[in-house]
Amino acid sequence: MRLPVPFAITASVSVLCVSLLGGCQPQQDDTADQPPATTSADAVTAAGSSFAAPLFNQWLEVYGTEHPDLSLSYDSIGSGAGIERFLASSVDIVATDAPLLGDEDKQFEGHFAQLPITGGMIAIAYNLPGVQGPINLPRAVYADIFLGKAFRWDDPRLVAANPGINLPPKLIQVVGRRDSSGTTFAFTNHLAAINKDWAAGPGVSKRIDWPGGAMEARGNEGVAQRIKVTEGAIGYVEAGFAQRLGLSLAWLENQAGGYVQPNVETGRRGLADGSDHPPSDLTRTIPDPQGARSYPIVTYTWALVRDAYEPSNKTREVHDLIRWTLTDGQQYAEALRYVPLPENLVQAALAELDRL
């Protein structure tokens, strides 16, 4: 996918830590309202997905050590806000968990590519003190929870799916994303695939009006923190964020009818969609993976990259960074609970990058 763009470039920013590994504070709700990042000749700026923020920051830390003359930054503002900055030519790279599909690329005025850079899982996390879990969530039930149709933890369907677990007679408090989010796109894409009421109602989008009285927070880190401090809460969040915060993660019923936990192996199987030979389609989504051991809510993260930047050396710096994330950088994914790209997808992405 390619379209050409004049590109305005101005100042530099330092690496922003959003990873929960080092005790970083969750993103504040007013982040998206701050002035957009700007760029300079010796700086490469990236912004977007909070889902992939810990991995992107790990990449920039390692790559920055190897390239000390280059100023690198990542701003975790959500996929939607990141795309807006890319449209405004105020950021060099965007990470998004929602690929541009159909005619969406027509809003851009230049040549660019969207390349998968990592994969991951969206966990359904919950806060039920005293409940010995993990709990099983049937797919019909978790869809109804986010639709506001199932609102008690002792719902008979949940009780039946969790023999031996004493589920409390408490109200379920849903936590959703407030900002324009690729995580929300992937999550609602899954819900629409498994539930006709969701498909006909809230639908698939990066931002939705949550049914019922859902609490809202900004970013994966904000949702994870809100769940952590709210008894009875449930929400969707990148699996690594949830695990690093010590949140309880449900086992989800997949298309084959089994209950599966989110981990790198089940995520890898989900992204392969039950195949021994993962597809190499660069913008393919997998809303309801096949396979008995596949985790059911998975997504890739894509990078939007222009064919040319000003000054001319910026083009090489940006493309070299993306090439490194697709090759040497993949080794850092699994430790942060992301799924490294399969080799055939890496090669397809590298070929597309070379065509820019």
Summary of the structure (lengths in Angstrom):
residues: 356
radius of gyration: 19.9
end to end distance: 9.4
largest distance: 64.1
contacts: 1284
relative contact order: 0.19
helix: 36%
strand: 19%
